[in-house]
Amino acid sequence: MLVLAFDTATDVATSALLRDGEVLGEGASLPRTLLEDIDALLNASRVEPADVDALVVGMGPGSFTSTRIGLAVARGLGLALGVPAAGVSTLDALAAARADAFPVIDARRREVFVPGPRVLEPDELITELRLPGGRDDVGSAYRAIEQPASGYSIAGVAAVIGAHDGSQWRFCSVGVTGVGEHPYRASAVEAVVTSGASIEDAAAHACDGVEVASDIHADREYRAHVATVQVRRALEAAIARLG
């Protein structure tokens, strides 16, 4: 059986051609040149596309856009050649290199993808959270927006506000995720809220002192705008839930 395998989940795209388990050729380059690499691989091995019997494609985890390139190519070639395609975990593929290998993939933002637990016992699953009731003069809310295609959270905001004395709020706490490299307290927002200014004015300080991230899910300007809107919405929702 002639198998064409490739993986584009990481910064380095790999491809290989195998006949009955024997490697006929392999290569590494960039995800965007995958089709060129496959063509070169077939030519170097003196194999026609119609000779391929099956496809294997890496399914990540890894870069969202790069992973989609590999999956789209596998889908297209599978339909064009009329051959089956199988997906494999990129982590499993890396671990297969040697018996004692522990695969690690860069997930950006100082995080990594590593193998997780395969199975959890029923009593290890969290199915319910119970929190103590809050004070009548304190309200809380959480608001977030996700990138529609990936479900990746662009900005999430948790807000707690309360104890209004008639002229200003005496207490405010705002936490923001997905905007900078790490979750952070929006101290500038809290200070403006408790100074007696409007919620809208306070929300304008959502990203003060933070290096706003820019990636495939949202550029820096859009993410900052989303953070501002979500801070305002979270504070307004928290106020609406007072009492």
C-alpha positions as CSV (number, residue, x, y, z in Angstrom):
1,M,0.0,0.0,0.0
2,L,1.3,3.5,-0.9
3,V,0.5,6.0,1.8
4,L,1.1,9.8,1.5
5,A,1.3,11.4,5.0
6,F,1.7,15.1,5.9
7,D,1.3,17.4,8.9
8,T,1.0,21.2,8.9
9,A,0.0,21.8,12.5
10,T,3.4,23.3,13.6
11,D,5.7,26.0,12.0
12,V,7.4,23.2,10.1
13,A,5.3,21.2,7.7
14,T,6.4,17.6,7.1
15,S,5.4,15.1,4.4
16,A,6.4,11.5,3.7
17,L,5.7,8.8,1.2
18,L,5.6,5.2,2.4
19,R,5.1,1.9,0.6
20,D,4.2,-1.0,3.0
21,G,5.8,0.8,5.9
22,E,9.0,1.6,4.1
23,V,9.8,5.3,3.7
24,L,10.3,6.2,0.0
25,G,10.9,9.9,0.6
26,E,10.2,12.7,3.1
27,G,10.5,16.4,3.4
28,A,10.0,19.5,5.6
29,S,9.2,23.1,4.7
30,L,6.4,25.5,5.4
31,P,2.6,24.8,5.6
32,R,1.9,27.2,2.7
33,T,4.1,25.2,0.3
34,L,2.5,21.8,1.1
35,L,1.2,21.1,-2.3
36,E,4.5,21.9,-3.9
37,D,6.3,19.7,-1.5
38,I,3.9,16.8,-2.2
39,D,4.4,17.2,-5.9
40,A,8.2,17.2,-5.5
41,L,8.0,14.2,-3.2
42,L,6.0,12.2,-5.7
43,N,8.3,13.2,-8.6
44,A,11.4,12.3,-6.6
45,S,10.0,8.9,-5.8
46,R,8.8,8.4,-9.4
47,V,5.2,7.9,-8.3
48,E,2.1,9.2,-9.9
49,P,-0.7,10.7,-7.8
50,A,-3.1,8.0,-9.0
51,D,-0.8,5.4,-7.4
52,V,-1.5,6.7,-3.9
53,D,-3.7,4.3,-1.9
54,A,-4.4,6.3,1.3
55,L,-3.7,9.6,3.0
56,V,-2.7,10.3,6.6
57,V,-2.9,13.9,7.9
58,G,-1.9,15.5,11.2
59,M,-4.8,17.0,13.1
60,G,-3.0,19.1,15.7
61,P,-3.0,20.5,18.2
62,G,-1.1,23.5,16.8
63,S,-1.6,26.6,14.7
64,F,-5.3,26.9,13.8
65,T,-4.7,28.2,10.3
66,S,-1.8,25.9,9.5
67,T,-3.7,22.8,10.7
68,R,-6.6,23.8,8.4
69,I,-4.2,23.9,5.5
70,G,-3.3,20.3,6.0
71,L,-6.9,19.2,6.6
72,A,-8.1,21.0,3.5
73,V,-5.4,19.4,1.3
74,A,-6.2,16.0,2.7
75,R,-9.9,16.5,1.9
76,G,-9.2,17.8,-1.6
77,L,-6.8,15.0,-2.5
78,G,-9.0,12.4,-1.0
79,L,-11.9,13.5,-3.1
80,A,-9.8,13.9,-6.3
81,L,-8.0,10.6,-6.0
82,G,-10.8,8.7,-4.5
83,V,-8.8,7.4,-1.6
84,P,-9.5,7.3,2.2
85,A,-7.8,9.7,4.6
86,A,-7.1,9.1,8.3
87,G,-6.3,11.8,10.9
88,V,-3.7,11.3,13.6
89,S,-2.8,13.5,16.6
90,T,0.3,15.5,15.9
91,L,1.4,14.8,19.5
92,D,1.1,11.1,18.9
93,A,3.1,11.3,15.7
94,L,5.9,13.2,17.5
95,A,5.8,10.6,20.4
96,A,6.3,7.8,17.9
97,A,9.8,9.0,17.1
98,R,11.2,7.1,20.0
99,A,10.0,5.1,23.0
100,D,10.9,7.7,25.7
101,A,9.8,10.8,23.7
102,F,7.5,13.3,25.4
103,P,6.0,15.6,22.7
104,V,5.7,19.3,23.3
105,I,4.2,21.8,20.8
106,D,4.5,25.6,21.2
107,A,1.0,27.0,21.8
108,R,2.2,30.6,21.9
109,R,1.7,33.1,24.8
110,R,4.2,31.1,26.8
111,E,2.0,28.0,26.8
112,V,2.5,24.5,25.3
113,F,0.4,21.6,24.1
114,V,1.3,18.3,25.8
115,P,-0.5,14.9,26.0
116,G,-3.3,14.9,28.5
117,P,-5.2,12.3,30.3
118,R,-6.9,9.8,28.0
119,V,-9.7,8.8,30.3
120,L,-11.3,10.2,33.4
121,E,-13.3,8.3,36.0
122,P,-16.9,9.4,36.4
123,D,-16.1,10.9,39.9
124,E,-13.3,12.9,38.4
125,L,-15.5,14.9,36.1
126,I,-16.8,18.3,37.3
127,T,-20.6,18.4,36.6
128,E,-21.7,21.1,38.9
129,L,-20.4,24.2,40.7
130,R,-22.1,25.7,43.8
131,L,-21.1,29.1,44.9
132,P,-22.3,30.9,48.1
133,G,-24.9,33.6,47.6
134,G,-23.6,37.2,47.3
135,R,-24.5,40.4,49.1
136,D,-27.6,42.3,48.0
137,D,-25.5,45.4,47.4
138,V,-22.9,43.7,45.2
139,G,-23.4,42.5,41.6
140,S,-21.2,40.4,39.4
141,A,-21.2,39.3,35.7
142,Y,-19.0,37.8,33.1
143,R,-19.0,38.7,29.4
144,A,-16.8,37.2,26.6
145,I,-16.7,37.2,22.8
146,E,-15.3,34.3,20.7
147,Q,-13.9,34.1,17.2
148,P,-16.8,32.5,15.3
149,A,-14.7,30.0,13.2
150,S,-12.5,28.7,16.0
151,G,-14.4,29.3,19.2
152,Y,-11.2,31.0,20.6
153,S,-12.0,33.6,23.2
154,I,-10.8,37.0,22.0
155,A,-11.6,38.8,25.2
156,G,-13.3,37.8,28.5
157,V,-14.2,40.1,31.3
158,A,-15.4,39.3,34.9
159,A,-16.7,42.3,36.9
160,V,-17.8,42.8,40.5
161,I,-19.3,46.1,41.6
162,G,-21.2,47.3,44.6
163,A,-21.8,49.5,47.6
164,H,-23.1,52.6,45.9
165,D,-23.3,55.5,48.3
166,G,-25.5,57.7,46.2
167,S,-22.7,59.5,44.3
168,Q,-20.2,56.8,43.4
169,W,-19.3,53.1,43.7
170,R,-17.2,52.2,46.7
171,F,-16.1,48.8,45.3
172,C,-15.2,47.6,41.9
173,S,-13.1,44.7,40.6
174,V,-12.5,43.8,37.0
175,G,-10.5,40.9,35.5
176,V,-9.6,40.5,31.8
177,T,-8.5,37.5,29.9
178,G,-7.4,36.9,26.3
179,V,-6.2,40.4,25.7
180,G,-2.6,40.5,26.9
181,E,-0.1,37.8,27.4
182,H,-1.6,36.9,30.8
183,P,-4.9,37.6,32.5
184,Y,-4.8,40.9,34.4
185,R,-6.7,43.1,36.8
186,A,-8.0,46.2,35.0
187,S,-6.8,48.5,37.8
188,A,-7.3,51.7,35.7
189,V,-11.0,50.8,35.1
190,E,-11.5,50.1,38.8
191,A,-10.0,53.4,39.8
192,V,-12.2,55.4,37.3
193,V,-15.4,53.6,38.4
194,T,-14.8,54.3,42.1
195,S,-13.9,57.9,41.3
196,G,-17.5,58.6,40.3
197,A,-17.0,58.7,36.5
198,S,-19.3,56.9,34.1
199,I,-19.1,53.2,33.2
200,E,-18.4,54.2,29.6
201,D,-15.5,56.4,30.6
202,A,-14.1,53.6,32.8
203,A,-14.3,51.1,30.0
204,A,-12.1,53.2,27.8
205,H,-9.2,52.3,30.1
206,A,-9.7,48.5,29.6
207,C,-6.2,48.1,28.1
208,D,-4.2,50.7,30.0
209,G,-0.7,49.4,30.6
210,V,-1.2,46.2,28.7
211,E,0.5,45.1,25.5
212,V,-2.5,44.0,23.5
213,A,-2.0,40.7,21.6
214,S,-2.3,40.4,17.9
215,D,-2.7,36.9,16.3
216,I,-4.7,35.0,13.7
217,H,-7.9,35.3,15.8
218,A,-7.9,39.1,16.1
219,D,-5.5,42.0,15.4
220,R,-4.4,44.4,18.1
221,E,-6.8,47.2,17.3
222,Y,-9.9,44.9,17.1
223,R,-9.0,43.0,20.3
224,A,-8.6,46.3,22.2
225,H,-12.0,47.5,20.9
226,V,-13.6,44.2,22.0
227,A,-12.0,44.5,25.4
228,T,-13.4,48.0,25.9
229,V,-16.9,46.9,24.8
230,Q,-16.9,43.7,27.0
231,V,-15.7,45.7,30.1
232,R,-18.6,48.1,29.7
233,R,-21.1,45.2,29.1
234,A,-19.8,43.3,32.1
235,L,-20.0,46.3,34.4
236,E,-23.5,47.2,33.2
237,A,-24.6,43.6,33.6
238,A,-23.2,43.5,37.2
239,I,-25.0,46.7,38.1
240,A,-28.2,45.3,36.7
241,R,-27.9,42.2,38.9
242,L,-27.6,44.2,42.2
243,G,-30.0,43.2,44.8
